[in-house]
Amino acid sequence: MKRYMLAACAALSIAAVAPAHAQYTGGGSTEMPRVDTMDPTALYNQAVDYIGKSDFARAVPLLREVLAKRDGDPAANLMMGVAQIGLNDLPEARRFLSRAVSEKPDLADAIGRLGWVEARLGNADAAGKQRATLASLKAKCNGSCADAAAINTGLTLIDSAGATPKVSIAARFNQGVDYLTARNWSGAVAAFNDVLAAKPDDYEAAFMKGQALTAAGELPGAKAALEQALKLQPGLVEAKGRLGWIEKKLGNADAAARYRADLVALKEKSPSAAATIDAAIKILDAE
C-alpha cells in the first residue's frame, strides 16, 4: 500500500446533490458572507454554493455554524446531509437527513436522500419506509404540486440505490493521497472515511483525514481525526504538532501548550528523532 504523509490536504463530485429549491427558513441578509460576518442565512448561502461546486468539506463548517444557531432548520439539516453524502459519511448523512425529515415530514428532497442513504447502508426496511412516504406524497400531489419533480426524483433516487462498489482498501487510500495532492479536500476525506470504515485502526488514514479537514478549515473534525490517529499511534509526533496548532486556532491555549511541552520533552528523550520533532513543533508554532 502506498503510504506517505502530506502537509497539503479536498471535492468528490456527486451529481445533483444540491436541490436548487431548498430554501433556508431563517431570517437575515442573503448576501454572501465576508470574513467578519456570522449571519446564518449568508453562511447557508455560501455553503450551498460550495455544495454546488462539490466542495463538501468547505460547506460543512459553515453549516455547523448555521445549525449551532438554528439546529432544527430543515433546509440546513438537508444541506448538511447532502454534504456528508459528498464526503461518503453515510451515518452522519442519515443523522442530519433524519432531523430534516423530522422537522419537515413532507420535505421530499430530504426523504429521497434519506431513503437512498438507508438503502446504501443496507437498511432495506428503513429505505422502504421513506419510499412509501414519497409514494403517499405523490398520490396527494397528483403531479400538480410544487414538489412534484422533487418527489419523482426522490423515488428514482431510492430505486437506483445499489450495493456500494467494492474497491480495495489500498486502492482507496491511494485515491485519498491523490486527492490530497490535487488539493481536492472533499475527495480525500471521502476516501479516508472509506478506509476507516473498513479498517478503523488505520492510524495513517485518520491522520491523512485530519490533514484534509484542516486544509478545508473544518478544525473540529480535523481535531477528532487527529486525536483518533494519535490514540491509535501514540508516537505520531506529526499529529501532536497539528493538534497543538488546531487547539491554538480554536482558542485552547492550555491544550496547545501541553502538546508543545510533550514534544519538547520527547525531543530530550529521543535526540535521534529531533528533526521530526522539530518539524512538528514548527507546525504547532505556525500562525
C-alpha positions in Angstrom: 0.0 0.0 0.0 1.3 3.4 -1.0 1.6 5.3 2.3 3.2 8.8 2.7 2.4 11.9 4.7 1.5 15.2 3.0 1.2 18.6 4.6 -1.2 19.7 2.0 -4.7 18.5 2.3 -10.1 18.4 -0.5 -14.2 17.6 -3.6 -15.7 14.4 -4.6 -18.1 15.0 -7.5 -21.6 13.7 -6.9 -24.2 14.7 -9.5 -27.3 16.7 -8.5 -26.6 16.8 -4.8 -27.8 20.4 -4.2 -31.5 20.9 -5.0 -31.9 24.4 -6.3 -35.2 25.0 -4.5 -34.0 24.1 -1.0 -34.9 27.3 0.9 -33.3 28.4 4.2 -36.0 29.2 6.7 -34.1 31.6 9.0 -34.0 35.4 8.6 -31.2 37.7 7.7 -29.2 39.0 4.8 -29.0 37.0 1.6 -25.6 38.5 0.7 -22.6 36.2 0.5 -20.7 36.4 3.8 -17.5 38.3 4.4 -14.9 37.0 6.9 -16.3 39.1 9.7 -20.0 38.1 9.3 -21.7 35.3 11.1 -25.2 35.8 9.6 -26.7 32.3 9.4 -28.5 32.9 6.1 -25.4 34.2 4.4 -23.4 31.3 5.8 -26.1 28.9 4.5 -26.0 30.5 1.0 -22.2 30.2 0.9 -22.4 26.5 2.0 -25.0 25.8 -0.8 -22.6 27.5 -3.2 -19.8 25.2 -2.0 -22.0 22.1 -2.4 -22.9 23.2 -5.9 -19.2 23.1 -6.6 -18.8 19.7 -4.9 -16.6 21.3 -2.3 -18.3 19.5 0.6 -15.5 19.8 3.1 -15.7 23.6 3.0 -19.5 23.5 3.2 -19.6 21.5 6.5 -18.0 24.1 8.9 -20.4 26.8 7.5 -23.4 24.6 8.0 -22.2 23.8 11.6 -22.3 27.5 12.3 -25.9 27.7 10.9 -27.0 24.7 12.9 -25.4 26.0 16.1 -27.9 28.9 15.8 -30.9 27.0 14.4 -30.4 23.3 14.9 -33.9 22.4 13.8 -33.8 24.2 10.4 -34.9 21.6 7.8 -33.0 23.1 4.9 -29.7 23.5 6.8 -30.0 19.9 8.0 -30.8 18.7 4.5 -27.7 20.5 3.1 -25.6 19.1 5.9 -26.9 15.6 4.9 -26.0 16.4 1.2 -22.5 17.5 2.2 -22.0 14.3 4.3 -23.1 12.2 1.4 -20.5 14.0 -0.7 -17.9 13.1 2.0 -19.2 9.5 1.9 -20.0 9.6 5.6 -23.4 8.0 5.3 -24.1 7.5 9.0 -23.6 11.3 9.5 -25.7 12.0 6.4 -28.5 9.8 7.9 -28.4 11.8 11.2 -28.9 15.1 9.5 -31.4 14.0 6.9 -33.4 12.3 9.7 -33.5 15.6 11.5 -34.6 17.4 8.4 -37.5 14.9 7.8 -38.4 15.0 11.5 -38.7 18.8 11.3 -40.5 18.9 8.0 -42.1 15.5 7.2 -43.1 16.4 3.6 -39.6 17.6 2.6 -39.3 15.4 -0.5 -35.6 16.2 -1.1 -34.6 15.0 2.3 -36.9 12.0 2.2 -35.5 10.8 -1.1 -31.9 11.2 0.0 -32.6 9.6 3.4 -34.1 6.6 1.6 -31.1 6.4 -0.6 -28.7 6.5 2.3 -30.7 3.8 4.2 -30.6 1.6 1.1 -26.8 2.1 0.7 -26.3 1.3 4.4 -28.2 -2.0 3.9 -31.3 -0.9 5.8 -34.0 -2.1 3.3 -36.9 -1.7 5.7 -36.0 1.9 6.5 -35.4 2.7 2.8 -38.8 1.2 2.0 -40.4 3.4 4.7 -39.1 6.5 3.1 -40.2 5.3 -0.3 -43.7 4.7 0.9 -43.8 8.2 2.3 -42.8 9.6 -1.1 -45.4 7.4 -2.8 -48.0 8.8 -0.5 -46.9 12.4 -1.2 -47.0 11.6 -4.9 -50.6 10.4 -4.7 -51.7 13.5 -2.9 -49.8 15.7 -5.2 -51.1 14.1 -8.4 -48.4 15.8 -10.5 -49.8 19.2 -9.8 -47.9 20.4 -6.6 -44.7 22.4 -6.4 -42.8 19.4 -5.1 -43.9 17.0 -7.9 -40.4 17.0 -9.5 -38.7 16.5 -6.2 -41.0 13.6 -5.3 -40.3 11.8 -8.6 -36.6 12.5 -8.2 -36.6 11.0 -4.7 -38.4 7.9 -5.8 -35.9 7.4 -8.6 -33.0 8.0 -6.3 -34.2 5.4 -3.8 -34.9 2.9 -6.6 -31.4 3.4 -8.0 -29.5 2.7 -4.8 -27.4 -0.4 -5.2 -24.6 -2.0 -3.4 -21.5 0.0 -2.8 -18.9 -0.9 -5.4 -16.0 -2.9 -3.9 -12.6 -1.1 -4.0 -9.6 -2.4 -2.2 -8.6 -0.5 0.9 -5.1 0.0 -0.5 -6.5 1.5 -3.7 -8.9 3.7 -1.8 -6.1 5.0 0.4 -4.1 5.8 -2.6 -7.0 7.6 -4.1 -7.2 9.7 -1.0 -3.5 10.6 -1.3 -4.0 11.6 -5.0 -6.9 13.8 -3.9 -4.7 15.5 -1.4 -2.0 16.1 -4.0 -4.7 17.7 -6.2 -5.9 19.8 -3.2 -9.3 18.1 -3.5 -10.1 18.1 0.2 -13.6 16.6 0.0 -12.5 13.8 -2.2 -9.7 13.0 0.2 -12.0 13.0 3.2 -14.4 10.7 1.5 -11.6 8.3 0.5 -10.2 8.1 4.0 -13.6 7.7 5.5 -14.0 4.6 3.3 -10.6 3.3 4.6 -11.6 3.9 8.2 -15.0 2.3 7.8 -13.3 -0.9 6.6 -10.3 -0.6 8.9 -11.0 1.5 12.0 -7.5 1.0 13.4 -5.7 2.6 10.3 -3.9 5.5 12.0 -2.4 6.7 8.7 -5.9 7.1 7.2 -7.1 9.0 10.3 -4.0 11.3 10.1 -4.5 12.0 6.4 -8.2 12.7 7.0 -7.2 15.2 9.7 -4.9 16.9 7.2 -7.6 17.2 4.6 -10.1 18.6 7.1 -7.5 21.1 8.4 -6.9 22.4 4.9 -10.7 22.6 4.4 -11.0 24.7 7.5 -13.1 22.1 9.4 -11.0 22.3 12.5 -13.3 20.4 15.0 -13.5 17.5 12.5 -9.7 17.7 12.0 -9.1 17.6 15.7 -11.3 14.5 16.1 -9.5 12.7 13.2 -6.0 13.6 14.5 -6.9 12.5 18.1 -8.0 9.2 16.6 -4.7 8.9 14.8 -2.8 9.7 18.0 -4.8 7.2 20.0 -4.0 4.5 17.5 -0.3 5.5 17.3 0.8 7.5 20.4 4.2 8.1 18.9 2.9 10.0 15.9 4.6 13.4 16.6 3.2 15.0 13.4 -0.3 14.5 14.8 0.8 16.2 18.1 2.1 19.2 16.2 -1.0 19.6 14.2 -3.3 19.1 17.1 -1.4 21.8 19.0 -1.8 24.2 16.1 -5.6 23.3 15.9 -6.1 23.8 19.6 -4.4 27.2 19.3 -6.7 28.2 16.5 -9.7 27.0 18.5 -8.7 29.2 21.4 -7.5 26.4 23.6 -4.1 27.8 24.6 -3.6 25.5 27.5 -4.1 22.4 25.4 -1.8 23.8 22.7 0.9 24.4 25.4 0.5 20.8 26.6 1.1 19.4 23.2 4.2 21.6 22.8 5.6 20.6 26.2 5.1 16.9 25.2 7.0 17.4 22.0 9.9 19.2 23.8 10.1 16.5 26.4 10.0 13.8 23.7 12.9 15.6 22.0 15.0 15.4 25.1 14.3 11.7 25.5 14.8 10.9 21.8 17.5 13.0 20.3 17.7 10.7 17.3 14.2 11.9 16.3 15.0 15.6 16.8 14.4 16.6 13.2 11.0 15.1 13.0 10.0 16.6 16.4 11.3 20.0 15.4 9.2 19.8 12.3 6.1 19.1 14.4 6.9 22.0 16.8 7.3 24.3 13.8 3.9 23.3 12.6 2.5 23.9 16.1 4.1 27.3 16.3 3.0 28.5 12.9 0.5 31.3 12.7 
